[in-house]
Amino acid sequence: QVQLVESGGGLVQAGGSLRLSCVASRSISSSNSMGWYRQAPGKQRELVAMVNVGGSANYADSVKGRFTISRDNDKNTVYLQMNSLKPEDTAVYYCNYVTIIFRSYWGQGTQVTVSS
C-alpha cells in the first residue's frame, strides 16, 4: 500500500504560478513512475506529466513549456511546477504512483483554480 498526500493547490490568476507537491509513504526511487493527472468538471481524468524511474519526463501537449515535473528521491516527493497558468488548467490534480509490478495508487487530489 502506498499513501500519497498532495498539497499546493489553490486559486491563482491567469498567468500566475503554483507548485504542487506529492509526498509518498514509500520510496519513490523504487517506483516505476510517478505522475500528475487532472480532472476538470464533466471531463475524464487526463495525464498532465509523468516521470519514470530513469528520470525521463513526458508532458501533455497542452502543458509543454509551462509545467515541469521533478522528483526528490530523498524526500519521497514529486513536484509539479506550473507557470503561465490558464483558466483551462482549472481542475483537481491527482498524484499517481506506479509500482514496478504496475500497481497504481492515487492521492486524494488538490484543487487548482485559475481565474481569468
N, C-alpha and C positions, 0 to 999 in steps of 0.2 A: 504494500500500500504506500502511496505517495501523496502527501498533502502539499498543496500549493496555495500560497497566500499572495494575492495581488494587492498592489497599492499604487497610488499616484494619479488616479483618475480625478476628474473634476470638470469645472466649467471654465472655458477659455474663449477668448475672442478669436475670430478668424485671423490667421497669420501668426498666432501665438504658438507656444511650445509646451509640451508636457513630457515627463519621463515616467513611464510605468516600470514598476519593479515586481518581480515574482520570486519569492523565496520558497525553495523546495525542502521537504523534510528528508530527502535522500540526496546523496551526492549527485550533482548534475554531470560530473565527469564520467559517470557510468551510464548515462542515458544514451539512447540512440540519437535523439534530437529533442530540442525544446523550441517551442514556437509561441507565437501570439496569433490569436484569431479574434474576429469581431462579429457581432451580430446586431444589425440595426432592426428597428421595429418592422415586422412584416417581411423580413428578408431572412435568407438562410445564413448560417454561420459560414464565414469565409476566412481563408488563410490571409494573414497580413504579412508575417515574416517568420522564418524558421532558420535555426542554426543547427547544423549536425555536429556529431561528436568530433569531427575533424576541423570544425570551425568555419566551414563553408556556409554562407547565408543565402537565402532566397527570399525574394520580396514579391508581393503582388504588384502588378504594373501600376496600379493607382497610387502606390506609396513610394515607388522608387525615387530616390533622390531627396526624399523628405524624411523618411523614417530610417532608423538604424537599430538593428538588434545586436546585442552584445551579451556576453556571459562572464561571470566572475566565479570560477570554479571554487575558489577558496571560501566564498560566501554562499555557495549554492544558490546563486541568484542570476536571473536573466533579466535584462533591461530592454525597454523599447523607448528609444528617444524619438519623439515625434515633433517635427518642426514644420513650419508653414501650414499649420492645421487649417482644414477647410470644413465648412458645415457638413459636407457629406462624409466626414470622418466620424461623425457622431454615431456612437454605438456602445454596446457593452463589450469590453475587451476581456478575453479569456486567455489565460496561460495554459499551455499544454506541455506535458512531459511524456515522452515515448520511451519505454524501456528497450533494452537490447533484444527482448523477445516480442517487441511491438505491442506491448500493452500500453494503453493510453490513459492518462489521468488529466483531469481538468481542475482548474481553480474555480472559485465562486464568481469571478468576474468583477470588473470595475468599470463604472460608467464614465465615459468621456463625452462631453457635450461641447460642441463648438458653435458659438453664436455668430451670426453674420453682422 
